[in-house]
Amino acid sequence: MEETVKDMLTKEQAAGELNISVATLYRWIKEGKVRTRRYGGRLLISRVEVARLLKGES
């Protein structure tokens, strides 16, 4: 399934959905716990990835 920009969240939106700080999200990204994509120079996180994290999957 191909994800579109509509299916993506900004770092701030994703952190809000996950109820964590943006700093924690950055740390998770750096540690490889969160998969991201770049669109037009912006770092985005898919809604599917957020759902995976909310379920506690690695």
C-alpha positions as CSV (number, residue, x, y, z in Angstrom):
1,M,0.0,0.0,0.0
2,E,1.5,3.3,-1.0
3,E,1.2,6.1,1.6
4,T,0.4,9.6,0.5
5,V,1.2,12.9,2.3
6,K,-2.4,12.8,3.6
7,D,-1.5,9.6,5.5
8,M,1.5,11.3,7.2
9,L,1.9,13.4,10.3
10,T,4.4,16.0,11.3
11,K,6.7,15.4,14.2
12,E,4.6,17.6,16.4
13,Q,1.3,15.8,15.4
14,A,2.8,12.4,15.8
15,A,4.2,13.3,19.3
16,G,0.8,14.6,20.2
17,E,-0.9,11.3,19.1
18,L,1.6,9.3,21.0
19,N,1.3,11.6,24.1
20,I,5.1,12.1,24.2
21,S,7.3,15.2,23.8
22,V,8.8,16.1,20.5
23,A,12.2,15.6,22.1
24,T,11.3,12.0,23.0
25,L,10.1,11.4,19.4
26,Y,13.4,12.7,18.1
27,R,15.3,10.3,20.4
28,W,13.2,7.4,19.2
29,I,13.8,8.4,15.6
30,K,17.6,8.5,16.3
31,E,17.5,5.2,18.0
32,G,15.7,3.6,15.0
33,K,12.4,3.0,16.9
34,V,10.3,5.2,14.6
35,R,10.3,4.9,10.8
36,T,10.1,8.2,9.0
37,R,9.9,9.5,5.5
38,R,11.0,12.7,3.8
39,Y,8.6,14.7,1.7
40,G,9.8,18.0,0.3
41,G,12.5,18.2,2.9
42,R,10.0,17.6,5.7
43,L,10.4,14.7,8.1
44,L,7.0,12.9,8.4
45,I,5.7,9.9,10.2
46,S,2.9,7.7,8.8
47,R,-0.3,7.2,10.6
48,V,0.4,3.4,10.3
49,E,3.7,3.9,12.1
50,V,2.0,5.8,14.9
51,A,-0.7,3.1,15.2
52,R,2.1,0.5,15.4
53,L,3.8,2.4,18.2
54,L,0.5,2.8,20.1
55,K,0.0,-1.0,19.9
56,G,3.5,-1.4,21.5
57,E,4.9,-3.3,18.5
58,S,8.6,-2.9,17.8
